[in-house]
Structures are given as C-alpha cells and as structure tokens.
Amino acid sequence: MKYVILTHGGVAAPQNGADSCARAADEALGALDAGGEALAAAIAATARLEDDPRFNAGTGSNLRLDGRTIEMDAAVMASDGRFGAVACVERVKNPVLVAAKVMETPHLIIAGAGATAFARRLGFADHDPVTEAARERHGRALAALRGDGGDSDYTNDAARFHALTATRFWNFDAEPVECDTVGAVVRDTHGRFAAAASTGGSTYSLRGRVGDVPLMGAGIYAGPHGAVAATGVGEEIARRLLARTVYDWLADGVAPARAAQRGVAMFPDVIAVGVLVVGRNGQAIASNRNMPSAQLAG
Ligand code: ASP
C-alpha cells in the first residue's frame, strides 16, 4: 500500500505557512523512512508544526484573555486504538510529545497542572511559548472584545464570546483573547493510520478552557478505515463529534473527498472549520477558510 501524509497549519492560519506544512510532511516521511509507523510520522510532523511560531500551537500559541497565560491542548491516536492527550498543559515546547507519553499510562487525558508536572517528570524542559506576534494578536482581540478595535478578524468571535460568557466568569488571577490548530494524518505502507493535533486554543478562552483537540473523536480519530484531524472552533467541533463522524462515513464506504466535504458542510459558514482525511482508498483536505496544508504520497 502507498503511504499518505497530510499536514495543516490551522484553518484561517496565514497561507504563507504552507512551506512549513510541506517541511512537516517531509519530517513525517523521514520518520516512515526510518522504519517508524504512521503514529511516529504524525507525531513528528505535528512537533515540527508546533515549532513554527506562525502557528497557534506550541511556540506561538494564543495567549488566554489575561494576556499572560498560555494553555495548550494536544492529542495523538493510532488505528489500533492507542490514544493520548494533554489538556491545558503549560510551558512545554512540544505538547504533542507529552500527549504521546500519555499513551504509555493507563489514562487517556491528563490535564492542567497535572499535565505540566507529568511533562517535567519525564524531562520536558521549561519553555516559554509566548511570542511577540501572539502578544500583538492578543492586543487586537482584546480591543475587539472591548468594542474599540473595529478589527473584522475578531469582531464575530468577540461578539460570540460576549454573548456566551461576559466578564462575570473571569477566572484569571490578574485583571486583563480566532483559533487555529496544527495537525497531521498519516497512512503508512502497512495500512496503519494515525492522527495528531496540537493547539493554543481559541482566542477568546477562559482559564482552563479545553477545546476539541484532546477529546477522542472530536478533534482527531483513527481506526482501521482511516484517520481524521479537524481544526476550527473547538466547541462546535466537539458538539458534532466531527472526527469520529467523518471516520464513520469512511467506515461506511464513503470516499475520503466526499467525507471531508460532508464534514465541513455540517457547519454554518460563520464557523471556521477544516479537516484532513485519509482512508484506504484516498485522501482529502477540505475547509471553509484558507488553510495552509501539504500532502505527500508515494
Ligand atoms: N480547535 C481548536 C480549539 O478550539 C482551535 C482551532 O483548530 O482553530 O481549541
């Protein structure tokens, strides 16, 4: 069977990130060439994407509303059912590598301070993922939340956040923000599938907010029929169990291209969403916004 590698830098991420998606796919191919299975390749690609500060994952992640906190989610899944995730992990360079370690425990998800302590115990060094660009995005998003920004990139999300929460739910220690995820799906030459994803979360996030990425079947899913990775507004993806829903269509014999389109069509246009899909008989990428991505097959 031929291998397939698909990578993405997040729905609505800058299009100039496509070069980085291509390098991440090369990294995954290197893992396969070295004898690694699909899972190792998906993890290698996602770690590479986390290291690109243009993407909202790992270094370059979004700041939470307080302008100081970064809490990251990541998950990995293989077609034999292995799954590991971290939620709200702080100050690590590659959350996806920590998620991969969770697979070695009896647990599926480790969250918050426990996830950070778990990472330290395993030797993941303290790393500050804050970048100047993330601070600048936070400033624009906060202005939109206050209603004084006029920044169309953020206006819809700011209005939605206001409607959902308002400041009475503020849960940061200090007084005082769009989304994006990176991810990969892989089929190896033995027909094994894997998916991995990592995110700094949506712009307007309270402390402790967990998105779709670490929820099995929401942000990612893999099984004997294929692998799926999603990006977009996490709460909306989780409500529709997007990755598992698309996977079930693959299992029913729906072609990957059709399954990917149907997955995106489940969302109204105002909700940004994208999916990577690989099955036994093909692969597809679909999104309703610009999404830097890359694919390799051979
Ligand atoms: N799904 C991610 C989250 O809500 C963000 C994204 O993919 O854009 O955490």
Residues whose N, C-alpha, C, O or C-beta is under 5 A from the ligand:
A	BS01	LIG	V11 C179 D180 T181 T199 G201 S202 G211 D212 A230 T231 G232 V233 G234 E235
